[in-house]
């Protein structure tokens, strides 16, 4: 009897120990101390490095990082750039890798950057979880080659010019033309490999103009070249316009109701300010977005252009660049720039495309009414506002002298006319230049043709 009780107690003791071991093991297995997740190493797997800037690597772990090591390997030799032991409490760290000293052994341009990290977990017999990440490093300390081949002699305020240049780098990443007013023009490939072309423009409301070509490679090396142009100042008209009640109660109220703004605006002057400022800004934003698009991959080999003549027997009824100041009574209530040329002939006159083009837009656009936009290549667009009808659709290809629309009074127009505009990569420019056959030849076509000759001689 005594022996049986003793065996029974021992049996219970074993069961307690057994279940204790199971629960203990289960607890330890799921304890943060013994977590099994490897540290995460966050970095690009392909890095271009000019040995001038630091590299950044992010390492994070659930329980904390105990050690990390960074090694640069050229396939023959290894250099330890970093080897740091931590207290194991930091879960997220940004590792800054400084460029190694020049002349250490780096004779190759392709290397491997190895990042190893160990966490503070007690897993793997207290050794912790480990992770290793390898990134391919391409050493590039050479700046891109940049040379201007040819450009227009001058540019007029509100006008256009063209530039052709050579840019070469095996790791070329960015190529653009920077201006002193924040606008970037993007070039297109031209004629032969490593040559580029771009139209540039001086906005009518900018007091000065500077343009610089910028070439950057993937390692961060950059080259710059200033485009030297003779700047021609031009004064544009300032018009003081008295707003009449008949205009505010008629056309403005009509257009206000047509556009249906999500705003509570009551007064006639407030409605005009909305149309002339808020709606105008929205409409021009759409135009600028569409007309800013160019294809970097498209190669320009030939570029021919006739003078624009969209409306037969037309007379100019409003000029480009007109700074309009609007008064109600004696109070200045609003202002705007007229960034097109208003042409009129007869009512519902045919509007034609002067050059081969692709239709980039064909729809209603607020103050511009029914408005087609045509793309002629090289970042050059033409727009046609206030039309009564549109005969083309987006994506259509139209040819010279092909009808695209008819004049009208849609949008913010009092009389039947055409608002004709030319834009260079989203910047409105003087239509008069592009309506002048001689100007186009001297300032654009001759520059392109002469540049080809120069390139062929190289």
C-alpha positions as CSV (number, residue, x, y, z in Angstrom):
1,X,0.0,0.0,0.0
2,X,2.8,2.4,0.9
3,X,4.8,1.4,-2.2
4,X,1.8,2.1,-4.4
5,X,1.2,5.6,-2.9
6,X,4.9,6.3,-3.4
7,X,4.7,5.2,-7.1
8,X,1.6,7.3,-7.6
9,X,3.3,10.4,-6.2
10,X,6.3,9.8,-8.4
11,X,4.1,9.3,-11.4
12,X,2.4,12.7,-10.7
13,X,5.8,14.3,-10.2
14,X,6.9,13.0,-13.6
15,X,3.8,14.3,-15.2
16,X,4.3,17.7,-13.6
17,X,7.9,17.8,-14.8
18,X,6.9,16.6,-18.3
19,X,4.1,19.1,-18.7
20,X,6.4,21.7,-17.1
21,X,9.0,21.0,-19.7
22,X,6.5,21.2,-22.5
23,X,5.0,24.5,-21.3
24,X,8.5,25.8,-20.6
25,X,9.7,24.8,-24.0
26,X,6.6,26.3,-25.6
27,X,7.1,29.5,-23.6
28,X,10.8,29.8,-24.5
29,X,10.0,29.0,-28.2
30,X,7.5,31.8,-28.3
31,X,9.5,34.2,-26.0
32,X,10.9,37.3,-27.6
33,X,14.2,36.3,-26.2
34,X,14.3,33.3,-28.6
35,X,12.6,34.9,-31.6
36,X,13.8,33.4,-34.9
37,X,13.4,36.3,-37.4
38,X,16.5,37.5,-39.1
39,X,17.4,41.2,-39.1
40,X,16.2,43.1,-42.1
41,X,18.8,44.8,-44.2
42,X,17.3,47.5,-46.5
43,X,19.3,48.9,-49.4
44,X,19.4,48.8,-53.2
45,X,21.0,45.8,-54.9
46,X,22.6,47.9,-57.5
47,X,24.5,51.1,-56.5
48,X,26.5,53.6,-58.5
49,X,29.1,55.2,-56.3
50,X,31.4,58.1,-57.0
51,X,33.3,57.8,-53.7
52,X,32.2,61.3,-52.8
53,X,28.9,60.8,-51.1
54,X,28.0,58.5,-48.2
55,X,25.9,55.4,-48.7
56,X,23.0,54.7,-46.3
57,X,21.8,51.3,-45.2
58,X,18.8,50.7,-42.9
59,X,18.9,47.7,-40.5
60,X,16.0,46.8,-38.2
61,X,15.0,43.8,-36.1
62,X,12.2,42.8,-33.7
63,X,14.3,42.4,-30.6
64,X,17.4,44.5,-31.3
65,X,20.6,44.5,-33.3
66,X,23.8,43.2,-31.6
67,X,26.3,43.5,-34.4
68,X,26.7,44.7,-38.0
69,X,29.6,44.5,-40.4
70,X,30.2,46.1,-43.8
71,X,32.7,44.8,-46.3
72,X,33.8,45.9,-49.8
73,X,35.0,43.1,-52.0
74,X,36.5,43.4,-55.4
75,X,36.7,39.7,-56.0
76,X,40.4,39.5,-54.9
77,X,40.6,41.6,-51.8
78,X,38.3,42.6,-49.0
79,X,38.2,45.8,-47.0
80,X,36.1,46.1,-43.8
81,X,34.5,49.5,-43.9
82,X,32.5,49.0,-40.7
83,X,32.4,46.5,-37.8
84,X,30.3,47.6,-34.9
85,X,28.9,45.9,-31.8
86,X,25.9,47.4,-30.1
87,X,24.1,46.7,-26.7
88,X,21.3,44.8,-28.5
89,X,18.5,47.3,-27.6
90,X,18.4,49.3,-30.8
91,X,15.8,47.9,-33.2
92,X,16.2,50.3,-36.1
93,X,19.4,52.0,-37.2
94,X,20.5,53.9,-40.2
95,X,24.1,52.9,-41.0
96,X,26.2,55.6,-42.8
97,X,28.9,54.1,-45.0
98,X,31.6,56.7,-45.7
99,X,33.7,56.4,-48.9
100,X,36.9,54.3,-48.5
101,X,40.2,56.1,-48.8
102,X,41.4,56.3,-52.4
103,X,44.2,54.1,-53.5
104,X,43.4,51.2,-51.1
105,X,43.3,48.5,-53.8
106,X,40.4,49.5,-56.0
107,X,41.5,48.7,-59.6
108,X,38.1,47.4,-60.6
109,X,34.9,49.3,-61.3
110,X,32.6,46.5,-60.3
111,X,32.6,45.4,-56.7
112,X,30.4,43.8,-54.1
113,X,29.2,45.5,-50.9
114,X,28.5,43.0,-48.2
115,X,26.4,43.9,-45.2
116,X,26.0,41.4,-42.3
117,X,23.9,41.8,-39.2
118,X,23.2,39.7,-36.1
119,X,20.4,40.3,-33.6
120,X,20.3,39.9,-29.8
121,X,18.0,36.9,-29.8
122,X,19.1,33.8,-27.8
123,X,18.2,31.6,-30.7
124,X,20.8,29.3,-32.3
125,X,22.4,28.5,-28.9
126,X,22.5,32.1,-27.9
127,X,24.4,33.1,-31.2
128,X,21.4,35.1,-32.5
129,X,19.8,35.3,-35.9
130,X,22.0,36.4,-38.8
131,X,21.4,38.0,-42.2
132,X,23.6,38.9,-45.1
133,X,22.9,41.2,-48.0
134,X,25.0,41.7,-51.1
135,X,24.8,44.7,-53.4
136,X,26.6,45.2,-56.7
137,X,28.7,48.4,-56.6
138,X,29.7,50.2,-59.8
139,X,32.4,52.8,-59.1
140,X,32.0,55.9,-61.3
141,X,33.9,59.1,-60.6
142,X,33.9,60.5,-64.1
143,X,31.7,63.5,-64.9
144,X,29.4,63.3,-68.0
145,X,30.9,64.8,-71.2
146,X,28.8,67.9,-72.3
147,X,29.3,70.1,-75.3
148,X,27.0,72.5,-77.1
149,X,27.1,72.0,-80.8
150,X,24.9,74.9,-81.9
151,X,22.0,77.1,-80.7
152,X,19.9,80.1,-81.9
153,X,21.7,83.4,-81.7
154,X,19.1,85.2,-79.7
155,X,15.9,84.8,-77.8
156,X,13.2,87.4,-77.3
157,X,11.2,87.9,-74.2
158,X,8.1,85.8,-74.8
159,X,9.9,84.0,-77.6
160,X,11.6,80.7,-78.4
161,X,15.0,79.3,-79.4
162,X,16.6,75.9,-80.1
163,X,19.8,74.3,-78.7
164,X,21.6,71.1,-79.9
165,X,24.3,69.5,-77.8
166,X,26.3,66.4,-77.1
167,X,26.0,64.5,-73.8
168,X,27.8,61.3,-73.2
169,X,28.2,59.0,-70.1
170,X,27.8,55.3,-69.9
171,X,25.7,55.7,-66.8
172,X,23.8,58.8,-67.8
173,X,20.7,59.2,-65.6
174,X,19.3,62.8,-65.9
175,X,19.4,65.3,-68.7
176,X,17.6,68.6,-68.7
177,X,17.8,72.3,-69.2
178,X,17.4,74.4,-66.1
179,X,16.3,78.0,-66.1
180,X,16.5,80.9,-63.6
181,X,12.7,80.8,-63.1
182,X,12.4,77.2,-62.2
183,X,11.2,75.7,-65.4
184,X,13.0,72.6,-66.8
185,X,13.0,71.8,-70.5
186,X,13.7,68.2,-71.4
187,X,15.7,67.4,-74.6
188,X,15.0,64.7,-77.1
189,X,17.5,62.5,-79.0
190,X,18.9,64.1,-82.1
191,X,20.3,62.7,-85.4
192,X,23.1,60.5,-84.1
193,X,23.9,58.7,-80.8
194,X,24.7,61.0,-77.8
195,X,23.3,64.1,-79.5
196,X,20.2,66.0,-78.2
197,X,17.9,68.8,-79.2
198,X,15.5,71.0,-77.4
199,X,13.3,74.1,-77.9
200,X,13.5,76.5,-75.0
201,X,11.3,79.5,-74.2
202,X,11.4,82.8,-72.3
203,X,8.0,83.4,-70.6
204,X,6.4,86.7,-71.2
205,X,6.0,87.5,-67.5
206,X,9.7,86.7,-66.6
207,X,12.0,89.7,-66.4
208,X,15.2,87.8,-67.3
209,X,16.3,84.5,-68.9
210,X,19.1,82.1,-68.2
211,X,19.3,78.5,-69.3
212,X,21.9,75.8,-68.4
213,X,22.2,72.3,-69.6
214,X,22.6,69.8,-66.8
215,X,23.8,66.2,-67.2
216,X,23.9,63.8,-64.2
217,X,24.9,60.2,-64.1
218,X,23.7,57.4,-61.7
219,X,26.6,57.9,-59.4
220,X,25.7,61.6,-58.8
221,X,28.4,63.1,-61.0
222,X,27.2,66.1,-62.9
223,X,28.2,68.6,-65.7
224,X,26.7,71.9,-66.6
225,X,26.9,74.1,-69.7
226,X,25.4,77.5,-70.0
227,X,23.5,78.3,-73.2
228,X,24.7,81.6,-74.5
229,X,22.0,83.7,-76.1
230,X,21.6,87.3,-76.9
231,X,18.6,88.5,-74.9
232,X,16.1,90.8,-76.7
233,X,13.9,92.7,-74.4
234,X,10.4,93.4,-75.6
235,X,7.6,95.5,-74.1
236,X,4.1,94.2,-74.1
237,X,0.9,96.1,-73.8
238,X,-0.8,96.9,-70.6
239,X,-4.6,97.3,-71.0
240,X,-7.0,98.8,-68.5
241,X,-10.4,97.3,-69.0
242,X,-13.6,98.6,-67.5
243,X,-16.0,95.8,-66.7
244,X,-19.6,96.5,-67.8
245,X,-22.7,95.1,-66.0
246,X,-24.0,93.7,-69.3
247,X,-20.8,91.6,-69.6
248,X,-20.9,90.5,-65.9
249,X,-24.6,89.7,-66.0
250,X,-24.4,88.1,-69.4
251,X,-21.3,86.2,-70.5
252,X,-19.8,85.8,-67.0
253,X,-22.9,84.5,-65.4
254,X,-23.5,82.2,-68.4
255,X,-20.0,80.7,-68.1
256,X,-20.3,80.5,-64.3
257,X,-23.4,78.5,-64.6
258,X,-21.9,76.3,-67.3
259,X,-18.9,75.4,-65.3
260,X,-20.9,74.9,-62.0
261,X,-18.2,75.5,-59.4
262,X,-18.5,73.8,-56.0
263,X,-18.4,77.1,-54.3
264,X,-20.9,79.6,-52.9
265,X,-20.2,82.7,-54.9
266,X,-22.9,85.4,-55.3
267,X,-21.7,88.8,-56.3
268,X,-21.2,89.6,-60.0
269,X,-17.6,90.8,-59.4
270,X,-16.8,87.7,-57.3
271,X,-18.1,85.5,-60.1
272,X,-15.8,87.4,-62.5
273,X,-12.8,86.9,-60.2
274,X,-13.6,83.2,-60.0
275,X,-13.8,82.9,-63.8
276,X,-10.7,85.1,-64.5
277,X,-8.5,83.7,-61.8
278,X,-9.6,80.4,-60.4
279,X,-11.1,78.9,-63.5
280,X,-8.4,80.4,-65.7
281,X,-5.7,78.8,-63.5
282,X,-7.4,75.4,-63.7
283,X,-7.8,75.6,-67.5
284,X,-4.2,76.7,-68.0
285,X,-2.9,74.0,-65.7
286,X,-4.6,71.4,-68.0
287,X,-3.0,73.1,-71.1
288,X,0.4,73.2,-69.4
289,X,0.2,69.5,-68.4
290,X,-0.7,68.3,-71.9
291,X,1.8,70.6,-73.7
292,X,4.7,69.8,-71.3
293,X,5.0,66.2,-72.6
294,X,7.9,65.1,-74.8
295,X,9.4,61.7,-75.5
296,X,13.0,61.3,-74.4
297,X,13.3,58.1,-76.4
298,X,12.0,59.7,-79.7
299,X,14.9,60.6,-82.0
300,X,14.5,63.8,-84.1
301,X,16.3,63.3,-87.4
302,X,14.4,65.8,-89.6
303,X,12.2,68.7,-88.5
304,X,10.5,70.8,-91.1
305,X,7.8,73.3,-90.3
306,X,5.7,75.7,-92.3
307,X,4.6,79.1,-91.0
308,X,1.3,78.8,-89.0
309,X,-1.7,80.2,-90.8
310,X,-4.7,78.8,-89.1
311,X,-7.4,81.2,-90.3
312,X,-7.7,82.5,-93.8
313,X,-7.9,86.2,-94.3
314,X,-7.8,86.8,-90.6
315,X,-7.0,90.0,-88.7
316,X,-5.5,90.2,-85.3
317,X,-8.0,91.6,-82.8
318,X,-6.0,91.1,-79.6
319,X,-2.3,90.7,-79.1
320,X,0.0,88.2,-77.3
321,X,1.4,89.1,-73.9
322,X,-1.2,91.8,-73.2
323,X,-1.3,92.4,-69.4
324,X,-4.9,93.1,-68.7
325,X,-6.1,95.0,-65.6
326,X,-9.8,94.8,-64.9
327,X,-11.6,97.6,-63.2
328,X,-15.1,97.8,-61.8
329,X,-15.9,101.4,-61.3
330,X,-12.6,102.8,-60.0
331,X,-11.5,99.6,-58.3
332,X,-8.9,97.2,-59.7
333,X,-10.6,93.9,-59.2
334,X,-8.5,91.4,-61.2
335,X,-5.8,90.9,-63.7
336,X,-4.4,88.3,-66.2
337,X,-2.1,87.9,-69.1
338,X,-3.4,87.2,-72.6
339,X,-1.1,84.4,-73.8
340,X,-2.4,83.9,-77.3
341,X,-3.2,85.8,-80.4
342,X,-6.9,86.5,-81.2
343,X,-7.7,86.3,-84.9
344,X,-11.1,87.0,-86.6
345,X,-12.4,86.8,-90.2
346,X,-16.0,85.8,-90.7
347,X,-18.4,83.9,-88.4
348,X,-17.9,80.2,-88.2
349,X,-14.8,80.3,-90.3
350,X,-12.8,77.1,-90.9
351,X,-9.7,76.6,-88.8
352,X,-7.0,74.5,-90.4
353,X,-3.8,72.8,-89.2
354,X,-0.8,74.5,-90.8
355,X,1.5,71.5,-90.2
356,X,1.5,67.7,-89.8
357,X,0.4,67.1,-86.2
358,X,-1.2,64.6,-83.7
359,X,-4.3,65.7,-81.8
360,X,-3.3,65.9,-78.1
361,X,-6.6,67.2,-76.8
362,X,-10.1,67.9,-78.3
363,X,-12.7,69.0,-75.7
364,X,-14.2,71.8,-73.7
365,X,-11.8,73.7,-71.4
366,X,-13.5,76.4,-69.4
367,X,-12.6,79.9,-70.5
368,X,-11.1,78.6,-73.7
369,X,-14.3,76.9,-74.7
370,X,-14.1,74.1,-77.2
371,X,-10.4,73.7,-77.8
372,X,-8.2,71.3,-79.9
373,X,-4.5,71.1,-79.1
374,X,-2.1,69.8,-81.8
375,X,1.4,68.4,-81.2
376,X,3.9,69.1,-84.0
377,X,7.0,67.4,-82.4
378,X,10.0,68.7,-80.6
379,X,7.9,69.9,-77.7
380,X,5.9,72.3,-79.9
381,X,2.1,72.6,-79.5
382,X,-0.6,74.8,-81.0
383,X,-4.0,75.5,-79.4
384,X,-7.2,76.8,-80.8
385,X,-9.7,78.3,-78.4
386,X,-13.4,79.5,-78.5
387,X,-14.3,77.1,-81.3
388,X,-18.0,76.4,-82.2
389,X,-17.2,72.8,-83.2
390,X,-14.3,70.4,-83.3
391,X,-13.8,68.2,-86.3
392,X,-11.0,66.0,-84.9
393,X,-10.5,63.6,-82.0
394,X,-7.7,63.0,-79.6
395,X,-5.1,60.7,-81.2
396,X,-6.0,61.7,-84.7
397,X,-3.2,62.5,-87.1
398,X,-3.9,65.7,-89.1
399,X,-2.1,67.0,-92.2
400,X,-1.3,70.5,-93.5
401,X,-4.4,72.5,-94.5
402,X,-6.7,69.9,-93.0
403,X,-9.8,71.4,-91.2
404,X,-9.8,70.8,-87.5
405,X,-12.6,73.2,-86.2
406,X,-14.6,76.3,-86.7
407,X,-14.4,79.7,-85.0
408,X,-17.1,80.6,-82.4
409,X,-17.9,82.2,-79.1
410,X,-17.5,79.3,-76.7
411,X,-15.8,79.9,-73.4
412,X,-14.9,83.5,-72.4
413,X,-15.5,85.0,-75.8
414,X,-17.8,87.9,-76.7
415,X,-17.4,87.8,-80.5
416,X,-16.7,85.1,-83.0
417,X,-13.0,84.7,-83.2
418,X,-10.1,82.2,-82.7
419,X,-7.7,82.3,-79.8
420,X,-4.5,80.9,-81.3
421,X,-1.6,79.9,-79.1
422,X,1.8,78.3,-79.4
423,X,3.5,76.5,-76.5
424,X,7.0,75.1,-76.1
425,X,7.0,72.4,-73.4
426,X,4.2,74.1,-71.5
427,X,5.3,77.7,-71.9
428,X,3.2,80.1,-74.0
429,X,5.3,81.9,-76.6
430,X,4.8,84.5,-79.3
431,X,2.7,83.1,-82.1
432,X,4.1,85.9,-84.4
433,X,7.5,84.1,-84.5
434,X,5.9,80.8,-85.6
435,X,3.8,82.6,-88.2
436,X,6.9,84.1,-89.8
437,X,8.5,81.8,-92.4
438,X,11.8,83.7,-92.3
439,X,12.0,83.6,-88.5
440,X,11.5,79.8,-88.4
441,X,14.1,79.3,-91.1
442,X,16.8,81.4,-89.5
443,X,16.2,80.6,-85.8
444,X,15.2,76.9,-86.0
445,X,15.6,75.1,-89.3
446,X,19.0,76.6,-90.2
447,X,20.3,75.8,-86.8
448,X,19.2,72.2,-87.1
449,X,20.7,71.7,-90.6
450,X,24.0,73.4,-89.7
451,X,24.2,71.2,-86.6
452,X,24.0,68.1,-88.7
453,X,26.9,69.3,-90.8
454,X,29.0,70.0,-87.8
455,X,28.2,66.5,-86.4
456,X,29.1,64.8,-89.6
457,X,32.5,66.5,-89.6
458,X,33.3,65.2,-86.1
